[in-house]
Amino acid sequence: MKPIILLLLCLTALSVFLLTACDPAKLLGPQASRASKYNLRVRYDRGNCYGRCEVYALNVYENGLLVFEGQRFTDRPGTWEKSIDRRRITGLLDSFAKADFPNYPRSFRSQIPDAATITVAYYDDDGTMHETSFKDSEPPELRLLSNKLHDLAHLPNYRQVSDTIIGREERPVSQQERQEVIVQLNENVVVSTWLVAYGKQNVQLKKRISPRSPYYIITADPNLMGAEELLGFLRKDPNVVSAQLNQPVGPR
């Protein structure tokens, strides 16, 4: 009997292999590489803030696939995937259907300009997209949905698919060269002390343009905050008179 049982087990294993060999999704579940074939229902984007806020996006598909796109200040840079029970997705979509997405404004007014912008795009059963964004002022049901999406994005055991964001390989998450900005500081501002306020953005002093000049060249880390984005904060700084990119000057 034992040889017969062993033979049956081998045949069963071979059948499973043959059924799944042509379609890994049957064995591994939905995959990010096939996401374009799935039904996207929610996209959650958490943007930049003044500081080291985690910047990422989460795509939620009807079949239970979660695709995490890590951009900055995250332990998961690049593209990561995870599959969860479809019943959990169904419950989430029921909550979205009960919210007032069709009547939400494009964006809710904020009292904290430096807070991270959260953008939520919801695709209803007809495939119509409803999108809104907020920072610190939003309806309770929208905040609750945002919290649920945040929790999904931070579930354990995501699997890395790529060290870049799929579909945006032109923006790798790997290290980039530092970018230069020229700033003019107010009189009597000590540059070494002033730079402390930008420690989280890893802003560094490269040089003073001349010994008595109020102009300095500083460098920005694009993996934390790009120069263009940094300019927005510098121009609001009361210690800064002006700020501009240090770009090469060619013949005119």
N, C-alpha and C positions, 0 to 999 in steps of 0.2 A: 504493500500500500504506500510505503514511503516514497518509492520512485515515482509513483503515479501522482501523488500530491505535489512532489517537487516539480514534475513536468507541468502540472496545472498552474502552479505559481509562476513558472517561467513564461508560460503562454500568456498569462494575465499581464505580467509586467511588459511583455513584448507588445501586447495590444495597446496598453496605455501609452507606450513610447510612440507607436505608429500613429496614434490618434493625435498626439500633441506635437510630434516632430515638425509638422508642417505649419503649425500655428502655436508659437510659444505662449500666446495670450491665454490659451486654454489651460495651460499649466501654471503660468505666473500671474494671470489676471490681466486687467487692462494696463497698458504701458504708455508712457509719455511719447515714445517714438511713433505711436499710432494715434496720438491725441486728435489729429485733424479729422479722423474718422468718427470721433465720439461726439456726443451732444454736450457742449459746454453750457452750464447753467448759471454759474456765478464766477466772477473774477473780483478778487480783493487785492487792492494795491495800497501799500503803506509807504508813504513818501518820506522825504527828508525833513529833518527838523534842525533847530539850532543846537547842535550837540551830536552825540553818538547814538542816535535812534536807529534801530534795526530797519533797514530798507529792503522790502521784498514784495513779491506778489504771489497769490495763490489762485490757481485755477481749479474749480470744482466741477467735475463731470457727472452726468446722470448715472453712469454705470459704476460709480464709486471711486473713480480715479481722482487723486489729488496730485497736482503738479506744483511744486514749490520753486520759485525763482528767486534765489538769494542775490542781492545786489551789493549792499554795504552793511558793515557792522553786524554780520551774521555768522553763526557757526556753520552755516550751510551755503557757501557761495556756489553759484551755478544752478543747474537744474536737478531737482530731486523728485522722486515719485513715491507714492504710497497708495494702496487700495484699502478701502474700508467697506463695511457692510452697506449695501445699497439701501437698506431700511433706514440707516442713519441719514443718508442723503435725502431720502423721501421726507423724513421728518423735518429736515432743514428747509427743503423747498416748500413744504406746507407753511412754515413760518414766514417765508418770503412772500408767498401768495396772500397771506393775511395782512402783510404790511401795506403801506400806502405808496408804493414805489411809483405808480403812474402819476401821482400828484406831487411827488417830491420836487423841489427846485433842482436846478443843475448843481448848485452848491449852496450849503448853509453858511450864513454869515458867522464869522469867528471873532472872538474877543482876544485871542492869543495868536498873533501873526506868526510867531516862530514855532508853533506846534506843528507836528507832522500832519500832513493832509492824508486822509483816508478816503479812497475812492472805491465804491462798490457798484459793480455792474451786474444786473440780474436779468436773465433771459427767461421770459415766461413760457407757458406751455405752447404758445403760438410762435415762439422764436423771436418775439419782440424784445429788444434790449431796453432796459430802464437803468439809467446811471445817475448817481448823485455822489457828492463828496462833502466832507465835513472835517472839522478839527476838534472843536470843543463844544459846539452847540448843535444838537441833533435830537430827534424824537427818541423816546425811551426804547421803542421797538427796534429802531435802527441801531442804537447802541448795543442792544442785546444780540442782534444779528452779527454785528461787528465782533463782539466778544466770542461768539461761537466760531466764526471764521478764524479768528486769532488762535483759538484753541486747536482747531483742525491743523493750522499751519505749524503748530508746535507739538504735534503728536510725536512719539518716539518712533524709531525704526524706519525713517525715510531711507530710500536707497538712491545713491547718487547716479545720475544718468550722464551728466556732462559737467565739466568745470566752467562752461559758458552757459549763457541763457539761450536755449534752443530758439532759433529764429532771429536771434540778435547776436550772432557770433562776431559781428563787427565791434561789439562792446565786451571784450573779454573781462573777466573778473580778476585776472592775474595782475601782478604789479605793473604799473605804468611809470613813465618818467615823470618827475616832478614838474609842475608848471610854475611860471614866474609871474608875479604881479608887482607893479610899481605903486607904492603908497606914499602919499605926502602926509606927514603927521603934524599935528598942531605944535606950536612952539612949546618947549619945556616938557614934552612927552618923552619919557625914557623908553626907548624901543624894547629893551630887554624885559622891562616890567610890563609893557603893553602886550607883548607877545604871549604872556602867561594866559591871557583871556582866550587865546586861540590854540591852547595846548591840545584840546580834544580833536581839533581838525589837523593836528600835526603840522601847523604852519611854522616855518623856520626862516630865520634871517639869513640871506645870502650875502648882502653887502650894503653899505651906505654909498650912495652915488658919489658924494664928495665929502670931505671931513666936516664941513659945516652945513651941508645940505639937509633940508627936511625930507628929502626923498630917499626911500629905501627900496631895495629889491628883496621881496620875500618869496618863498616857494610854497606851493600848495601840493598836497598829496591827492591826486585824482581818485585814488582808491577809497578815500574818506570823504573828500569834498573837492570837486573840480573847481578850477580857477573862476569860471564864469559864475558858478553858484556862490563862491566865496565873495566875489565882488558885491553881490547884493547885501551881504552882511557888513562888509567893510564900509560901504557907502552910508549905512545907518549909524556907524560908530561915531560918537561925538569927538573922538580923538583923531579922526581921519578927515583930512581936508579933501583929498581926492584919491582915487584908486583906478588903475587901468592895467590891462594885460601888457606884459613886456614881450612885444612881438618884434620879430626882425624887420628892419626897415630896408627896403630895396630901392633901386633907382626909379624915379618917376618919369 
